[in-house]
Amino acid sequence: MRLFRRLLSAALLLAAALLIAWAAPASVRAQTAGGDLAPALAKIAADSYSDTEAALVLLSASTNPQAGVIVAALSDGRLLVDPATKAVYVRAKAGDALADAATGAAVSVAPAGLKPVRLNNRVRRAAEAAAGALSLLAPDPAKRLEAAGAVFKSRDAAALPTLDAALAKETVPQVRDALQQAKAAILVTSSSASEADRLAAVNLVVARGDQEALALLANLPADAPASLKAAAANGIAKINRSLAIWSVAQNVWYGLSLGSVLLLAAIGLAITFGVMGVINMAHGEMVMLGAYTTYVVQDAIRTDAPWLFGWSLAIALPLAFLFTGVVGIVIERTVIRFLYGRPLETLLATWGISLMLQQAVRSVFGPTNKEVGAPSWMSGAFQVGQLSITYNRLWIIVFALLVFFALLVVLKRTSLGLYVRAVTQNRRMAAAMGIRTGRIDALTFGLGSGIAGIAGVALSQIDNVSPNLGQGYIIDSFMVVVFGGVGNLWGTLVGALTLGVANKLLEPFAGAVLGKIALLVFIILFIQKRPRGLFALKGRSVEA
């Protein structure tokens, strides 16, 4: 059975090669019969832009595997010519090793006077088109998809035979659509194609619906028929409407990712502010300490255990929570416990602590930004229509929601959560029932600080890790807490997502600064109407 599959695969590959050779123009078939690269290399050796461009057309239709090596070397500036013998060589990507371009055989002694093949913009575009054409029949669907995109950009008519051959055997719907769009891009700009084919091609280009399709339709040849120009104009209007909708969706996505960041930064503040009524200006520095914990963990892993780098964030999360939680408890036990009921003194004291923590970090790590890398599973992005979604922000949204619901379980299903809710709603009655309110205050402050440290781990993936990291989020965190309702987790969630989305939707019209000012004015007016925020806590002390 395995032998049969191998024979069948070999037969299919041979059939594809024969189909390409048959589909190529007669002159090209004659010059590339049997994969002969001599005609193309002779043109490259002539050291003329037009000859090099013609050589790339020949290479794009070649069945010789060495053709792809030559095209790649030309694009990278590694294709060399001996002016004396007109021989063409390929220099290795690493080092100075040479190989014969025609055969790929290593050259032991490099000839003197080798010169790189000259490039201009037209040759570069032709090389990109040739590379795309040579990849259209690659076994990997991702490479075929990438090649179709390259042909769409270059719109090189020489790739049409290979496109037809690729379409004849393509079975993956997404790749087939991309191949059809690449062919349509060529037909739209081809004066030799029939008007009916060009009109059908316009519809395929419009279906693509991105900026490249818009640019193609906006730059039709001057001699294009009037019907084609009219169809292109209608397509441009349709694409613009579609892009406007996708732009709003992209801004909503950015707003949700910003809202998740605000949620992580504000959720710990919502607990401490709600339970103790403490305006903690050092909360941002807890976020900063969490980010520096991530940096220390990654630095140690890079030095001693690089194979663990993919797990660096998982290792940093509990360490950041414990470290910042202990720092928070120390601050509460040594400073804040003596300032309850004195909000102005508490604000000034925590502001002073924030300055001390910033200076301490500067003294230990220096004032410059620190590099925190992203694991492979948080790198890259994917497309949903015209919506670009990066993995790091997607994971941060998921992580923020997990932290939120985990904290909700702690507050609703554990004895610590019961004590915290009791102290929040009526501190005197809780103390009368035997709850040690001072201990609850310390644990709550430590919990809020620990969550801020976890937020720092997440923020290290999308922001600069510096001593000033927390300062950019403290004001927005207070806005989220006040808008959503002091001490209410659901209010914090709704407030963070609402302010994040509103901020990103306002930016295109008002700019980043005016957008924040508009949101601040809105929150001030909203608090005048609802002083306790969207979701007000209920309880005798709270309502009093």
C-alpha positions in Angstrom: 0.0 0.0 0.0 2.8 2.4 0.9 4.6 1.6 -2.4 1.4 2.2 -4.3 1.1 5.7 -2.7 4.6 6.6 -3.6 4.1 5.5 -7.2 0.9 7.5 -7.4 2.5 10.6 -5.9 5.4 10.3 -8.4 2.9 10.0 -11.3 0.9 13.1 -10.1 4.1 15.1 -9.9 5.2 14.0 -13.4 1.7 14.9 -14.7 1.9 18.4 -13.1 5.3 19.0 -14.7 4.1 17.9 -18.1 1.0 20.1 -17.8 3.2 23.1 -17.0 5.4 22.4 -19.9 2.4 22.1 -22.2 0.7 25.2 -20.9 3.8 27.5 -21.3 4.1 29.5 -24.5 5.9 27.8 -27.4 9.0 29.9 -27.1 9.3 29.3 -23.4 8.7 25.6 -23.9 11.5 25.4 -26.4 13.9 27.2 -24.1 13.1 25.3 -21.0 12.6 21.8 -22.4 14.1 19.3 -20.0 14.7 22.0 -17.4 17.5 23.5 -19.4 18.6 26.7 -17.6 21.2 27.8 -20.2 19.0 30.3 -22.1 18.0 32.0 -18.8 21.5 32.1 -17.4 22.8 33.5 -20.7 20.4 36.4 -20.4 21.4 37.0 -16.8 25.1 37.0 -17.7 24.4 39.8 -20.2 24.1 42.1 -17.2 21.1 44.0 -18.6 18.0 44.9 -16.7 15.8 43.9 -19.6 17.7 40.6 -20.2 17.5 39.8 -16.5 13.8 40.4 -16.5 13.4 38.2 -19.6 15.5 35.5 -17.8 13.1 35.6 -14.8 10.2 34.9 -17.2 12.0 31.8 -18.4 12.9 30.7 -14.9 9.3 31.1 -13.7 8.2 28.5 -16.3 11.1 26.1 -15.7 10.7 22.7 -14.1 14.3 22.6 -13.0 14.5 22.8 -9.1 17.6 24.9 -9.5 15.4 27.7 -10.9 14.0 28.5 -7.5 17.5 28.7 -6.1 18.6 31.2 -8.8 15.5 33.4 -8.3 16.0 33.4 -4.5 19.7 34.2 -4.9 18.9 37.1 -7.3 16.4 38.6 -4.8 18.9 38.4 -2.0 21.9 39.8 -4.0 23.7 36.5 -3.9 23.7 35.8 -7.7 27.1 36.5 -9.1 28.5 36.7 -12.7 32.0 36.2 -14.0 32.4 38.9 -16.7 35.2 37.0 -18.4 33.5 33.6 -18.8 29.9 34.7 -18.4 29.4 31.9 -15.9 26.8 32.5 -13.1 27.3 31.5 -9.5 25.2 31.4 -6.3 26.8 32.5 -3.1 25.6 30.7 0.1 23.4 32.6 2.6 25.9 32.0 5.3 29.6 32.4 4.4 31.3 32.8 1.1 30.8 29.3 -0.4 30.0 29.3 -4.1 27.9 26.9 -6.2 27.4 26.7 -10.0 24.0 28.2 -10.7 23.1 25.7 -13.4 24.0 22.5 -11.6 24.2 23.5 -7.9 27.7 21.9 -7.7 30.1 23.4 -5.2 32.9 25.5 -6.6 36.2 25.0 -4.8 38.1 28.0 -6.1 36.1 31.3 -6.6 37.0 33.1 -9.8 38.4 36.5 -9.5 36.3 39.6 -10.4 32.9 38.2 -9.7 30.1 40.9 -9.8 26.6 40.7 -8.4 23.7 40.8 -10.8 22.3 44.3 -10.8 18.7 44.9 -9.6 16.2 47.7 -10.1 12.5 47.9 -9.1 11.3 46.2 -12.2 13.7 43.3 -11.8 12.8 43.0 -8.1 9.1 42.8 -9.0 9.8 40.3 -11.7 11.9 38.2 -9.2 9.0 38.3 -6.8 6.6 37.2 -9.5 8.9 34.4 -10.6 9.3 33.2 -7.0 5.6 33.2 -6.6 5.1 31.3 -9.9 7.6 28.6 -8.8 5.8 28.2 -5.5 2.3 27.8 -7.0 2.7 24.0 -7.2 4.4 23.6 -3.9 3.1 20.7 -1.7 2.6 23.0 1.3 -0.8 24.9 1.0 0.6 27.8 3.0 3.4 28.3 0.4 0.9 28.1 -2.4 -1.3 30.7 -0.7 1.7 32.9 -0.2 2.7 32.4 -3.9 -0.8 33.4 -5.1 -0.5 36.6 -3.0 2.8 37.4 -4.6 1.4 36.9 -8.1 -1.6 39.1 -7.3 0.8 41.9 -6.3 3.1 41.5 -9.3 0.3 40.8 -11.9 3.0 39.2 -14.1 1.3 37.6 -17.2 4.1 35.1 -17.5 2.6 33.3 -14.4 -0.7 32.6 -16.2 0.3 29.1 -17.5 1.5 28.1 -14.1 -1.6 29.5 -12.5 -3.9 27.5 -14.8 -1.9 24.4 -14.0 -2.2 25.1 -10.3 -5.9 25.8 -10.5 -6.4 22.5 -12.4 -5.2 20.5 -9.4 -6.0 22.7 -6.4 -8.3 21.2 -3.8 -8.0 23.6 -0.9 -10.9 26.1 -1.1 -8.9 29.1 0.4 -5.9 28.5 -1.8 -8.1 28.0 -4.9 -9.9 31.4 -4.2 -6.5 33.1 -3.9 -5.3 31.5 -7.2 -8.4 32.7 -9.0 -7.9 36.2 -7.6 -4.3 36.2 -8.7 -5.4 35.2 -12.2 -8.1 37.9 -12.1 -5.5 40.5 -11.2 -3.6 39.6 -14.3 -6.6 39.6 -16.6 -7.9 42.9 -15.4 -4.7 44.7 -16.5 -4.2 42.6 -19.7 -5.3 44.3 -22.9 -5.2 40.9 -24.7 -7.9 39.4 -22.6 -11.6 39.7 -23.8 -13.8 42.3 -22.2 -16.1 39.6 -20.8 -13.2 37.9 -19.1 -11.9 41.2 -17.7 -15.4 42.1 -16.3 -15.6 38.7 -14.6 -12.1 39.3 -13.2 -13.2 42.6 -11.7 -15.9 40.8 -9.7 -13.3 38.4 -8.4 -11.0 41.3 -7.4 -13.9 43.0 -5.7 -14.6 39.8 -3.7 -11.1 40.1 -2.3 -12.1 43.4 -0.7 -8.7 44.6 0.7 -6.4 47.6 0.1 -4.5 45.7 -2.6 -7.7 45.1 -4.6 -8.6 48.7 -4.1 -5.3 49.8 -5.5 -5.6 47.5 -8.5 -9.0 48.8 -9.5 -8.0 52.4 -9.0 -5.1 52.0 -11.4 -6.6 50.5 -14.5 -4.7 50.9 -17.8 -5.7 54.1 -19.6 -7.0 52.2 -22.6 -9.4 50.1 -20.5 -12.9 49.9 -21.9 -15.6 52.2 -20.4 -17.6 49.2 -19.2 -14.5 48.0 -17.3 -13.9 51.4 -15.7 -17.6 51.6 -14.7 -17.4 48.1 -13.1 -14.2 49.1 -11.3 -15.8 52.3 -10.0 -18.7 50.3 -8.6 -16.2 47.8 -7.1 -14.2 50.6 -5.5 -17.3 52.0 -3.8 -18.3 48.6 -2.6 -14.8 47.9 -1.2 -14.7 51.2 0.5 -18.0 50.5 2.3 -16.7 47.1 3.3 -13.4 48.4 4.5 -15.2 51.1 6.6 -17.2 48.4 8.4 -14.1 46.3 8.9 -12.3 49.4 10.2 -15.0 49.8 12.9 -14.7 46.1 13.7 -10.9 46.4 14.0 -11.3 49.4 16.4 -13.7 47.4 18.5 -11.2 44.6 18.7 -8.5 47.1 19.7 -10.9 48.5 22.3 -11.6 45.0 23.7 -7.9 44.3 24.0 -7.4 47.7 25.7 -10.3 47.0 27.9 -8.8 43.7 29.0 -5.6 45.5 29.9 -7.5 48.1 31.9 -9.4 45.2 33.6 -6.2 43.6 34.7 -4.8 46.8 35.9 -8.0 47.9 37.7 -9.4 44.7 39.2 -7.0 44.7 42.1 -7.6 48.4 42.7 -11.3 47.7 42.8 -10.9 45.3 45.7 -8.6 47.5 47.8 -10.5 50.7 47.1 -13.9 48.9 47.7 -12.9 47.2 50.9 -10.7 49.8 52.6 -11.6 53.0 50.8 -7.8 53.6 50.2 -6.8 55.7 47.2 -3.7 53.7 46.5 -1.4 55.7 44.2 1.2 53.0 44.3 -1.0 50.4 42.6 0.6 51.1 39.2 4.0 50.3 40.8 2.6 46.8 41.7 1.9 46.3 38.0 5.5 47.5 37.3 7.0 45.1 39.8 5.1 42.2 38.2 6.5 43.1 34.8 10.1 43.2 36.2 9.5 39.8 37.8 8.8 38.5 34.3 12.0 40.1 33.1 14.0 38.5 35.9 12.5 35.1 35.2 13.1 35.3 31.5 16.7 36.5 32.0 17.4 33.6 34.3 15.9 31.1 31.9 17.8 32.6 28.9 21.0 32.1 30.9 20.5 28.8 32.6 17.6 26.9 31.0 16.8 28.3 27.5 14.6 25.2 26.7 12.1 26.5 29.3 11.5 29.8 27.6 8.1 28.7 26.3 7.1 28.2 29.9 8.6 31.5 31.2 5.2 33.3 31.6 3.7 30.3 33.4 6.6 30.4 35.8 6.5 34.2 36.2 2.8 34.3 37.0 2.8 32.7 40.5 6.1 34.4 41.4 4.8 37.8 40.4 1.6 37.2 42.4 3.5 36.2 45.5 6.2 38.9 45.3 3.8 41.8 44.7 1.3 40.4 47.2 4.0 40.3 49.9 5.1 43.9 49.0 1.4 45.0 49.3 1.0 43.4 52.7 4.2 45.1 53.9 3.0 48.5 52.7 -0.4 48.0 54.4 1.1 46.8 57.7 3.8 49.5 57.9 2.1 52.6 56.4 -1.6 52.4 55.4 -3.0 50.8 58.6 -2.2 54.0 60.5 -3.9 56.2 57.9 -7.4 54.7 57.7 -10.1 57.4 57.6 -7.6 60.0 56.4 -7.9 59.9 52.6 -5.6 62.9 51.8 -2.8 61.6 54.0 -3.3 58.1 52.4 -3.1 59.5 48.9 0.1 61.4 49.6 1.7 58.5 51.4 1.0 56.0 48.6 2.2 58.6 46.1 5.5 58.8 48.0 5.7 55.0 48.1 5.2 54.9 44.3 8.1 57.3 43.8 10.3 55.3 46.2 9.5 52.0 44.3 10.3 53.6 40.9 13.6 54.9 42.2 14.4 51.5 43.7 13.8 49.8 40.4 15.9 52.4 38.6 18.8 51.8 41.0 18.6 48.0 40.6 17.8 47.6 36.9 18.6 51.0 35.4 16.3 53.6 33.7 16.2 52.0 30.3 13.5 49.6 28.9 14.1 45.9 29.5 13.5 43.2 26.9 10.7 40.8 27.7 10.2 38.2 24.9 7.0 36.5 23.8 6.8 32.7 23.7 6.2 31.2 20.3 2.5 30.5 21.1 1.9 34.3 21.6 3.7 35.4 18.5 2.1 36.1 15.1 -1.4 36.9 14.0 -4.3 35.6 11.9 -6.9 37.2 9.6 -10.7 37.0 10.0 -11.8 38.8 6.8 -10.0 42.1 6.9 -9.7 41.9 10.7 -6.2 41.3 12.0 -6.0 39.5 15.3 -2.6 39.2 17.1 -2.1 36.2 19.3 -0.6 38.1 22.2 -3.6 40.4 22.6 -6.0 37.5 22.1 -4.3 35.5 24.9 -4.3 38.6 27.1 -8.1 38.9 26.7 -8.5 35.3 27.6 -6.2 35.6 30.5 -8.0 38.7 31.8 -11.3 36.9 31.8 -9.8 33.9 33.5 -8.4 36.1 36.3 -11.7 37.9 36.6 -13.7 34.7 37.0 -11.1 33.1 39.3 -11.3 36.2 41.6 -15.1 36.0 41.4 -15.0 32.4 42.6 -12.6 33.4 45.5 -14.9 36.2 46.6 -18.1 34.2 46.3 -17.1 30.7 47.3 -14.4 30.9 49.9 -14.3 32.0 53.6 -11.9 34.8 52.7 -14.3 36.1 50.1 -17.1 36.0 52.7 -15.1 38.0 55.2 -14.1 40.5 52.5 -17.7 41.0 51.4 -18.8 41.4 55.1 -16.1 44.0 55.8 -17.0 45.9 52.5 -20.7 46.1 53.3 -20.5 46.9 57.1 -17.1 47.0 58.8 -18.4 47.6 62.3 -20.9 44.8 62.2 -18.2 42.4 60.7 -15.9 43.3 63.6 -18.7 42.7 66.1 -19.2 39.3 64.6 -15.6 38.4 65.4 -14.0 39.0 62.0 -10.5 40.4 62.4 -10.9 43.4 60.1 -7.2 44.4 60.3 -6.2 40.9 59.1 -8.8 41.1 56.3 -7.5 44.5 55.3 -3.9 43.2 55.0 -4.9 40.1 53.0 -7.2 42.1 50.8 -4.4 44.6 50.1 -2.0 41.8 49.4 -4.6 40.1 47.1 -5.2 43.3 45.1 -1.4 43.9 44.8 -0.8 40.3 43.7 -3.4 40.7 41.0 -1.7 43.9 39.9 1.5 41.9 39.7 -0.2 39.3 37.4 -1.4 42.2 35.3 2.3 43.3 35.0 3.1 39.9 33.5 0.5 40.3 30.8 1.4 44.0 30.1 5.1 43.0 29.7 4.0 41.4 26.4 2.5 44.5 24.8 4.2 47.5 26.6 7.7 48.6 27.4 9.0 47.3 30.7 10.4 50.4 32.5 10.1 52.1 35.9 7.3 54.2 34.5 5.2 51.3 33.3 2.5 51.7 36.0 2.1 55.4 35.6 0.3 55.0 32.3 -2.5 52.9 33.8 -3.2 54.3 37.3 -5.5 57.1 36.2 -7.4 54.9 33.7 -7.7 52.3 36.4 -9.3 54.8 38.8 -11.7 55.9 36.0 -12.7 52.3 35.4 -13.3 51.6 39.1 -15.3 54.8 39.6 -17.3 54.4 36.4 -18.2 50.7 37.1 -18.9 51.0 40.8 -16.5 51.0 43.7 -15.8 47.4 44.9 -18.0 45.7 42.3 -16.2 43.3 40.1 -18.9 43.1 37.4 -18.9 46.9 37.3 -15.1 46.8 36.8 -15.5 44.4 33.9 -18.2 46.4 32.2 -16.4 49.7 32.9 -13.1 48.5 31.5 -14.5 47.1 28.3 -16.8 50.1 27.8 -14.1 52.6 28.3 -11.6 50.6 26.2 -14.0 50.3 23.2 -15.2 53.9 23.5 -11.6 55.2 23.6 -10.6 53.3 20.4 -13.8 54.4 18.6 -13.1 58.0 19.5 -9.5 58.1 18.5 -10.0 58.1 14.7 -12.2 61.2 15.0 -10.8 63.1 17.9 -7.3 61.8 18.4 -5.8 60.0 21.4 -5.6 63.0 23.7 -9.0 64.6 22.9 -10.6 61.2 23.1 -9.3 60.6 26.6 -10.5 64.1 27.6 -13.9 63.4 26.2 -14.1 60.2 28.2 -13.0 62.0 31.4 -15.7 64.7 30.9 -18.3 62.0 30.3 -17.3 60.1 33.5 -17.5 63.3 35.5 -21.0 64.1 34.2 -22.0 60.5 34.7 -20.9 60.5 38.3 -22.9 63.6 38.9 -26.0 61.5 37.9 -24.9 58.2 39.5 -22.3 58.8 42.2 -21.9 55.1 43.0 -21.2 54.1 39.4 -23.0 51.6 37.1 -23.2 48.8 39.7 -23.4 50.2 43.2 -22.7 48.0 46.2 -25.5 47.6 48.7 -25.1 47.5 52.5 -25.9 49.6 55.5 -22.5 51.2 55.7 -22.1 51.6 52.0 -25.5 53.2 51.6 -24.9 55.4 54.6 
